[in-house]
Amino acid sequence: MPTFDFDRVVERRGTHASKWDNMAKLSGITAPDAIPMWVADMDFPAPPGVTETLKAEVERATHGYYADTGSWAKALVDWMGKRHGVTIDPAWVSPTPGIVSGLGLILQAVTAPGDEVVVFPPAYHAFRKIINANERKILDAQLVERNGRYAMDLDALKQKLTPRSKVVFFCSPHNPGGTVWSPQEIKALAGFCAEHDLILVSDEIHCDLVFGGFKHTPTMTAAPEIADRLITCVAATKTFNLAGAHVGACFTSNPALKKKLDARIGASGLASYNGFGMIATEAAWRTGEAWLDALLVYLRESRDRFDKRIEAAAPGARSMRLGGTYLAWVDFAGTGLKPEDVAARVAKRARIYVSPGEQFGPGGETWLRFNFATPRPILDDALGRLDDAFADLRK
């Protein structure tokens, strides 16, 4: 098996890296040694096969319009079949400029302003932003915690539905909680959507980032009976640290839904694709499996290290056990500190920028999200700072 040096620190400051170069502007943390643990991209080099493919494209030196998505779609289909055991027809696939834009296009295709979109908070904050930006309404169905993981309360959601409820945004695996949903949970949600005539949009961008002991089940596998009302969203960008490529994929086996989505893509002038992004993501699917397998081992060790250290540093804090993603979800309610005090300690004492829990909607108020997908030297530095930031709680 090839070896990959995930401990190597790559200097990202001054490279147009949002994670690093937007930190001071967005957080107010101006210390030159500040550490970003917020936005969900990694600090690791992409798989070598991606770099080699992009290098060849650069050396060719002709960078015109990208044409024919056939090989790209085939790479996606092959990856999903091999990695997740699903059969996808390339004709079902619509490339989009990332998943968030895909979600917006879906809303425009199948809903009208004022319609309601179900979200299970605390959930990925971009759901809320894209729903509001499209003048749709958020219908929150807050998750409940059971046995250290999240669960959906569909009975409570049923009481909230109105005639304007049209779409469900489902995050699988869950961000920020890292819950990997069971086939039974997914099937129950799918049945709920069928019963109440809701379109289910399954955001599975983290599907490849699942740790040993857990298994991602695609929604289309768990509930094939709702294929006519299901749109699945996936991407290589989160898996292989290619977020800047801005390439995602939405697919559905329902020709009518596909036609509506493609009409919105065309009307928005988005049927012409970012050539570098398409080339990079195709190369990732075709060459990146060994890199990903090694990455998951590294991330699992970082997850375990982070959980142990943060809970020791701040007595009463607890990190939700992640089945997937590289985003630690930490509840500080048990420390006895107010959320604003916790945030100040992390930002001012530790000089670390993290994602505030309230950003993810109801249920996130006492939580913070930490991105631990960074080389171990940076992670250990951050953990040492967090240890110092909460030292007085251990006296």
Secondary structure, DSSP 8 states (H G I E B T S, - for coil): -----TT-----TTTT-HHHHTHHHHH----TT-EEE-SS--SS---HHHHHHHHHHHHH---------HHHHHHHHHHHHHHH-----GGGEEEESSHHHHHHHHHHHH--TT-EEEE-SS--HHHHHHHHHTT-EEEE---EEETTEEE--HHHHHHH--TTEEEEEEESS-TTT-----HHHHHHHHHHHHHTT-EEEEE-TTTT-B-TT-----HHHH-GGGGGGEEEEE-STTTTT-GGG--EEEE-S-HHHHHHHHHHHHHTT-SS--HHHHHHHHHHHHH-HHHHHHHHHHHHHHHHHHHHHHHHHSTT-EE---SBSSEEEEE-GGGT--HHHHHHIIIIIS-EEEEEGGGG-TT-TTEEEEE--S-HHHHHHHHHHHHHHTGGGG-
